[in-house]
Amino acid sequence: MLFEISKDPDVLAYDRLPSLLYVAGQSGIVLHFKVSIVGVIKIGEGLIGSNAHTMAVDSSSHDVCCALNSGRA
């Protein structure tokens, strides 16, 4: 199955227990997928802010945290 992915996807996070995959990139769009034995289903997308740099999932609370590059050194 093929999905349209936002420009330059380079950040992935996977929440194992609910089988959720998050994909983000420089465009600031995060895509949300449900992964199962029968395949992958896109269940959402949203704008988190440009220059998504790092993403992590808390496996206890299932919160998703994203670090954005402010462009300042």
Secondary structure, 3 states (H helix, E strand, C coil): CCCCCCCCEEEEEEECCCCEEEEEECCCEEEEEEEECCEEEEEEEEECCCCEEEEEECCCCCCEEEEECCCCC
